[in-house]
């Protein structure tokens, strides 16, 4: 996995630690929380929406990815926070836990087409793999 994926996966939990451990009036707490809310959930989700855009260095593609990231981040935040408000259960800690979990799942799951495909092994492959792995293969029937 790339460092970007691990950074996204851990970003919500780091933000949650900053919010719970630092004093309320500290500017760093607001900056870290705002940066997480505006960037991280959307960046994790945009990996799914534009799988090839991460490798392109064109300015237009980078701008499109940035706008998509910001839009998805705000949308995901609204979708997470709205039920908390409706059920009268909103707190910053609960909202950040939910957003951190969503961001972690989106960051760690493989992209579209990233699941390994199952394929059947031929008898030639199965014999060579058994010999390579050190397992004893039963004798062939006569």
Backbone as CSV, one residue per row, in Angstrom:
resi,resn,N_x,N_y,N_z,CA_x,CA_y,CA_z,C_x,C_y,C_z
1,UNK,0.833,-1.185,0.000,0.000,0.000,0.000,0.874,1.242,0.000
2,UNK,0.340,2.262,-0.574,1.107,3.493,-0.657,1.000,4.291,0.639
3,UNK,1.909,5.219,0.782,1.903,6.043,1.988,0.698,6.981,2.008
4,UNK,0.189,7.366,0.823,-1.008,8.205,0.779,-2.204,7.475,1.373
5,UNK,-2.351,6.207,1.040,-3.473,5.429,1.580,-3.362,5.288,3.099
6,UNK,-2.160,5.014,3.592,-1.985,4.894,5.047,-2.185,6.240,5.730
7,UNK,-1.727,7.304,5.090,-1.930,8.641,5.662,-3.401,9.000,5.747
8,UNK,-4.152,8.670,4.685,-5.590,8.921,4.719,-6.273,8.070,5.782
9,UNK,-5.867,6.822,5.886,-6.486,5.925,6.865,-6.253,6.401,8.299
10,UNK,-5.102,6.969,8.549,-4.775,7.413,9.915,-5.173,8.857,10.207
11,UNK,-5.489,9.626,9.167,-5.740,11.052,9.353,-6.926,11.340,10.272
12,UNK,-7.989,10.591,10.141,-9.158,10.814,10.988,-8.884,10.500,12.446
13,UNK,-8.109,9.463,12.670,-7.815,9.068,14.055,-6.837,10.051,14.693
14,UNK,-5.922,10.595,13.913,-5.029,11.641,14.423,-5.837,12.891,14.754
15,UNK,-6.765,13.248,13.876,-7.626,14.407,14.136,-8.455,14.190,15.391
16,UNK,-8.979,12.999,15.559,-9.744,12.693,16.765,-8.878,12.818,18.017
17,UNK,-7.637,12.364,17.945,-6.725,12.503,19.087,-6.424,13.973,19.376
18,UNK,-6.242,14.768,18.322,-5.974,16.199,18.511,-7.169,16.879,19.170
19,UNK,-8.372,16.538,18.714,-9.578,17.164,19.271,-9.793,16.767,20.721
20,UNK,-9.537,15.539,21.063,-9.793,15.109,22.440,-8.683,15.495,23.408
21,UNK,-7.463,15.640,22.926,-6.354,15.886,23.849,-5.975,17.359,24.001
22,UNK,-6.202,18.166,22.968,-5.806,19.571,23.051,-6.923,20.414,23.654
23,UNK,-6.570,21.560,24.251,-7.595,22.436,24.824,-8.531,23.005,23.747
24,UNK,-9.717,23.418,24.176,-10.747,23.878,23.246,-10.349,25.127,22.471
25,UNK,-9.680,26.054,23.061,-9.409,27.343,22.429,-8.134,27.353,21.577
26,UNK,-7.471,26.228,21.433,-6.220,26.185,20.683,-6.493,26.246,19.180
27,UNK,-5.751,27.084,18.483,-5.938,27.276,17.042,-5.569,26.015,16.267
28,UNK,-4.565,25.292,16.721,-4.135,24.073,16.041,-5.272,23.062,15.938
29,UNK,-6.083,22.992,16.960,-7.220,22.069,16.961,-8.188,22.397,15.828
30,UNK,-8.490,23.669,15.637,-9.385,24.074,14.558,-8.786,23.868,13.185
31,UNK,-7.489,24.133,13.043,-6.822,23.978,11.752,-6.774,22.507,11.340
32,UNK,-6.406,21.639,12.258,-6.318,20.206,11.954,-7.696,19.643,11.616
33,UNK,-8.704,20.023,12.382,-10.056,19.529,12.144,-10.594,20.022,10.803
34,UNK,-10.390,21.289,10.490,-10.867,21.833,9.227,-10.156,21.184,8.039
35,UNK,-8.860,20.998,8.158,-8.110,20.354,7.073,-8.597,18.923,6.852
36,UNK,-8.839,18.195,7.930,-9.344,16.836,7.787,-10.723,16.831,7.142
37,UNK,-11.625,17.677,7.623,-12.999,17.683,7.113,-13.080,18.073,5.646
38,UNK,-12.210,18.964,5.187,-12.280,19.443,3.811,-11.488,18.598,2.817
39,UNK,-10.544,17.789,3.292,-9.675,17.079,2.354,-9.770,15.559,2.453
40,UNK,-9.630,15.007,3.617,-9.372,13.569,3.746,-10.521,12.651,3.319
41,UNK,-11.760,12.839,3.772,-12.813,11.922,3.302,-13.014,11.993,1.790
42,UNK,-12.939,13.179,1.224,-13.117,13.323,-0.220,-11.966,12.750,-1.018
43,UNK,-10.742,12.880,-0.507,-9.597,12.310,-1.201,-9.657,10.791,-1.182
44,UNK,-10.091,10.227,-0.063,-10.248,8.778,0.003,-11.355,8.307,-0.940
45,UNK,-12.429,9.071,-1.053,-13.532,8.697,-1.941,-13.191,8.958,-3.401
46,UNK,-12.385,9.968,-3.687,-12.060,10.260,-5.083,-11.138,9.213,-5.680
47,UNK,-10.457,8.445,-4.856,-9.690,7.314,-5.368,-10.613,6.347,-6.097
48,UNK,-11.845,6.227,-5.613,-12.813,5.322,-6.237,-13.430,5.951,-7.474
49,UNK,-13.630,7.260,-7.466,-14.302,7.921,-8.585,-13.382,8.101,-9.784
50,UNK,-12.115,8.368,-9.554,-11.168,8.615,-10.643,-9.918,7.792,-10.409
51,UNK,-9.944,6.504,-10.727,-8.805,5.655,-10.400,-7.517,6.015,-11.126
52,UNK,-7.588,6.561,-12.338,-6.369,6.862,-13.078,-5.862,8.273,-12.880
53,UNK,-6.606,9.120,-12.200,-6.241,10.531,-12.090,-5.036,10.765,-11.185
54,UNK,-4.705,9.824,-10.347,-3.587,10.019,-9.419,-2.247,10.033,-10.152
55,UNK,-2.176,9.400,-11.319,-0.907,9.307,-12.035,-0.706,10.433,-13.048
56,UNK,-1.753,11.153,-13.389,-1.666,12.188,-14.411,-1.171,13.486,-13.773
57,UNK,-0.255,14.164,-14.472,0.332,15.390,-13.938,-0.240,16.649,-14.603
58,UNK,-1.303,16.520,-15.373,-1.906,17.659,-16.052,-2.572,18.564,-15.017
59,UNK,-2.445,19.882,-15.216,-3.012,20.835,-14.254,-4.523,20.756,-14.203
60,UNK,-5.155,20.556,-15.335,-6.615,20.479,-15.364,-7.114,19.263,-14.586
61,UNK,-6.420,18.159,-14.719,-6.821,16.954,-13.986,-6.604,17.149,-12.492
62,UNK,-5.523,17.797,-12.122,-5.282,18.065,-10.704,-6.340,19.005,-10.129
63,UNK,-6.742,20.009,-10.912,-7.786,20.925,-10.463,-9.125,20.201,-10.332
64,UNK,-9.447,19.364,-11.302,-10.688,18.588,-11.228,-10.687,17.661,-10.014
65,UNK,-9.553,17.039,-9.758,-9.456,16.146,-8.605,-9.591,16.934,-7.303
66,UNK,-9.030,18.131,-7.246,-9.163,18.966,-6.055,-10.599,19.386,-5.799
67,UNK,-11.296,19.789,-6.860,-12.705,20.180,-6.704,-13.550,18.970,-6.313
68,UNK,-13.281,17.828,-6.951,-14.007,16.606,-6.598,-13.744,16.207,-5.150
69,UNK,-12.509,16.352,-4.703,-12.146,16.033,-3.323,-12.901,16.915,-2.336
70,UNK,-12.907,18.210,-2.583,-13.608,19.143,-1.699,-15.111,18.861,-1.675
71,UNK,-15.690,18.633,-2.838,-17.128,18.364,-2.919,-17.493,17.070,-2.210
72,UNK,-16.717,16.030,-2.450,-16.999,14.752,-1.781,-16.800,14.849,-0.277
73,UNK,-15.803,15.598,0.168,-15.571,15.749,1.610,-16.751,16.415,2.300
74,UNK,-17.230,17.490,1.714,-18.369,18.190,2.310,-19.617,17.303,2.264
75,UNK,-19.814,16.592,1.165,-20.983,15.710,1.043,-20.946,14.580,2.069
76,UNK,-19.800,13.967,2.226,-19.678,12.875,3.201,-19.879,13.405,4.613
77,UNK,-19.338,14.574,4.902,-19.519,15.165,6.238,-20.991,15.438,6.515
78,UNK,-21.712,15.944,5.529,-23.144,16.200,5.714,-23.902,14.892,5.914
79,UNK,-23.568,13.877,5.131,-24.251,12.587,5.263,-23.982,11.913,6.608
80,UNK,-22.839,12.184,7.196,-22.521,11.605,8.508,-23.146,12.413,9.638
81,UNK,-23.117,13.738,9.522,-23.554,14.592,10.619,-25.079,14.723,10.690
82,UNK,-25.746,14.698,9.544,-27.198,14.896,9.531,-27.960,13.878,10.385
83,UNK,-27.681,12.579,10.284,-28.389,11.641,11.181,-28.092,11.888,12.660
84,UNK,-26.880,12.316,12.970,-26.562,12.614,14.367,-27.404,13.773,14.888
85,UNK,-27.613,14.791,14.054,-28.479,15.904,14.445,-29.932,15.459,14.556
86,UNK,-30.395,14.660,13.608,-31.796,14.238,13.604,-32.147,13.376,14.815
87,UNK,-31.205,12.568,15.254,-31.454,11.726,16.428,-30.974,12.373,17.718
88,UNK,-30.638,13.641,17.650,-30.221,14.417,18.813,-29.043,13.761,19.543
89,UNK,-28.092,13.269,18.748,-26.934,12.595,19.318,-25.624,13.227,18.855
90,UNK,-25.693,14.462,18.348,-24.493,15.071,17.784,-23.507,15.474,18.866
91,UNK,-22.261,15.129,18.621,-21.115,15.666,19.340,-19.948,15.631,18.364
92,UNK,-18.978,16.471,18.595,-17.835,16.525,17.693,-17.095,15.192,17.698
93,UNK,-16.998,14.586,18.858,-16.293,13.313,18.962,-17.008,12.221,18.174
94,UNK,-18.320,12.123,18.294,-19.065,11.107,17.542,-18.964,11.337,16.048
95,UNK,-19.063,12.585,15.633,-18.963,12.890,14.204,-17.574,12.551,13.667
96,UNK,-16.531,12.859,14.421,-15.178,12.545,13.967,-14.905,11.051,13.966
97,UNK,-15.470,10.316,14.915,-15.307,8.860,14.911,-15.946,8.274,13.656
98,UNK,-17.153,8.723,13.329,-17.839,8.213,12.138,-17.074,8.592,10.868
99,UNK,-16.627,9.835,10.769,-15.880,10.262,9.587,-14.521,9.567,9.491
100,UNK,-13.866,9.345,10.609,-12.591,8.630,10.593,-12.788,7.193,10.131
101,UNK,-13.870,6.561,10.572,-14.146,5.192,10.141,-14.442,5.132,8.647
102,UNK,-15.250,6.051,8.156,-15.562,6.083,6.720,-14.298,6.336,5.903
103,UNK,-13.477,7.268,6.324,-12.242,7.583,5.609,-11.289,6.399,5.615
104,UNK,-11.179,5.718,6.742,-10.299,4.558,6.832,-10.760,3.450,5.898
105,UNK,-12.046,3.178,5.876,-12.565,2.125,4.996,-12.327,2.485,3.537
106,UNK,-12.636,3.722,3.157,-12.440,4.133,1.767,-10.969,4.128,1.366
107,UNK,-10.096,4.441,2.295,-8.673,4.490,1.969,-8.046,3.110,1.877
108,UNK,-8.483,2.176,2.702,-7.821,0.874,2.744,-8.393,-0.162,1.781
109,UNK,-9.628,0.010,1.371,-10.176,-0.938,0.408,-9.519,-0.740,-0.950
110,UNK,-9.311,-1.821,-1.680,-8.695,-1.657,-3.001,-9.623,-0.934,-3.956
111,UNK,-9.029,-0.302,-4.973,-9.800,0.440,-5.967,-10.637,-0.492,-6.819
112,UNK,-11.510,0.131,-7.604,-12.333,-0.615,-8.549,-11.418,-1.412,-9.468
113,UNK,-11.684,-2.709,-9.558,-10.831,-3.563,-10.382,-9.620,-4.055,-9.633
114,UNK,-9.497,-3.725,-8.361,-8.329,-4.127,-7.602,-8.460,-5.471,-6.910
115,UNK,-9.653,-6.047,-6.937,-9.837,-7.339,-6.302,-9.134,-8.403,-7.133
116,UNK,-8.437,-9.326,-6.502,-7.775,-10.372,-7.277,-8.819,-11.298,-7.901
117,UNK,-8.568,-11.664,-9.125,-9.487,-12.553,-9.827,-9.132,-13.994,-9.515
118,UNK,-10.157,-14.787,-9.325,-9.956,-16.207,-9.089,-9.706,-16.876,-10.437
119,UNK,-8.752,-17.753,-10.490,-8.534,-18.508,-11.712,-8.232,-19.938,-11.325
120,UNK,-8.580,-20.810,-12.207,-8.350,-22.225,-11.921,-6.931,-22.585,-12.306
121,UNK,-6.314,-23.426,-11.510,-4.956,-23.859,-11.792,-4.991,-25.127,-12.624
122,UNK,-4.068,-25.221,-13.524,-3.958,-26.449,-14.297,-3.191,-27.464,-13.470
123,UNK,-3.207,-28.694,-13.923,-2.501,-29.731,-13.168,-1.007,-29.469,-13.165
124,UNK,-0.505,-28.861,-14.236,0.924,-28.561,-14.303,1.298,-27.526,-13.245
125,UNK,0.439,-26.473,-13.073,0.716,-25.441,-12.072,0.607,-25.992,-10.663
126,UNK,-0.410,-26.820,-10.400,-0.607,-27.309,-9.043,0.529,-28.219,-8.614
127,UNK,1.079,-29.004,-9.547,2.192,-29.877,-9.197,3.441,-29.091,-8.889
128,UNK,3.712,-28.052,-9.660,4.927,-27.275,-9.433,4.822,-26.439,-8.167
129,UNK,3.629,-25.943,-7.874,3.483,-25.146,-6.662,3.587,-26.027,-5.423
130,UNK,3.067,-27.234,-5.483,3.178,-28.126,-4.335,4.625,-28.492,-4.095
131,UNK,5.386,-28.702,-5.180,6.797,-29.041,-5.024,7.573,-27.851,-4.485
132,UNK,7.210,-26.630,-4.920,7.907,-25.442,-4.446,7.597,-25.121,-2.993
133,UNK,6.388,-25.459,-2.528,6.004,-25.089,-1.173,6.487,-26.077,-0.126
134,UNK,7.007,-27.236,-0.560,7.501,-28.202,0.402,6.455,-29.185,0.877
135,UNK,5.232,-29.099,0.349,4.187,-30.046,0.745,4.392,-31.359,0.012
136,UNK,3.997,-32.420,0.661,4.080,-33.743,0.053,2.793,-33.979,-0.721
137,UNK,2.965,-34.312,-1.997,1.815,-34.544,-2.848,1.515,-36.038,-2.857
138,UNK,0.247,-36.423,-2.735,-0.084,-37.855,-2.745,0.243,-38.467,-4.095
139,UNK,0.568,-39.761,-4.092,0.903,-40.408,-5.365,-0.314,-40.460,-6.292
140,UNK,-0.031,-40.425,-7.587,-1.091,-40.478,-8.590,-1.719,-41.875,-8.601
141,UNK,-3.046,-41.998,-8.801,-3.687,-43.307,-8.832,-3.257,-44.076,-10.080
142,UNK,-3.152,-45.441,-9.914,-2.699,-46.275,-11.034,-3.835,-46.833,-11.824
